[in-house]
C-alpha cells in the first residue's frame, strides 16, 4: 500500500484530537489555525490529492472518527468544486483495532460506513485531524484490511504534531506543528463542536508528569 510506510507491515495511527479529558484539563492555549486557515489548508490538500491521483477518479475518502469524518466530507466538497468529481466518502471506526484496548476503559464503538462502490482496487485516502504517535493510523490500516483490498492507501491530516512512535508519514498535511509531548493539540470543527479552530495548550503540571 503506497503512501503510509511501516517496517512492521500495515500498521499506523493518528494522534490526538478526539474528545479527551486531558484536552479539557489543559490550560487555555494559543491559536494555531482559525476558520480561514483551516479552509485554506483543506483547499490545498484537495489540490494535492487531485495532482497526485490524476484527478481523483479512483479515490475513496475514509474519515477516522471523530473529526476525521467531517474533514473527509469537506475534502470531498473541495474536490467537487475544483474538478467536478464526486469522490465517495465514508468512515472507518478503529476502536476494536487499537493496541491500547486492554489498557483503557471500555470505549463506545464508532461507525464504519463504506461507500457502495467499495474500496477494492481504489486509492483510499484516510483522513484524520491530528497525527501524533502513529498508532491510530496503524489501527486504521488493520481495520481497512478487514473490509477490502485497496490499490493504495494514503494519509491526509489537518495537523502533524510529530513525536511518532511508528514509522508512518502522512501524504498530505495541512499544518506541520512542532510540539512538546506535554502539550495538547485541540481541534474543533463546526460539525462536531460548533466552531473551527486549532489550539495548542499546556497540560497542568500534575497531568504532564
C-alpha angles and dihedrals in degrees: 000000000000128000103027114069129196129166088209095059127260098351132130149126145204122226135232142338113089114112104303129178089215091057089050090052095046119109116256105283138208121270115257102171131012129196094279093048092049090050092050092046092053091046090053092047089050091054091048091052090051092050097046096045099041096248100334093262093144099032126123120190116212117185121208109226135279110024098358089074098062089041090055090050091050091050090052089053091051091051091049092049094046104038104011090239120140106219117196113244130200143150133249119205112206100180098115092044098056115119091219095056093113093048101052135059118271112289130214111251115244128213128272114200118178117193114249091249089063126216103265110127092000132119104249116202111198111209126203137158103232131019112205125141095000095238096114091055091047088056090047091055091051091049091047092055090060095057103042150322113266121194090234139355124217132180129224121185132176093216132021107196098176127224094118118189094185130046096259128137127186121233094208126031129181095193133004104212121186108216143172116240090244091059124092124218109209120194120193123187130190093236094057106019108023096248143053117240145124118209135179116217138176121239116237112262095254092053096044094060 
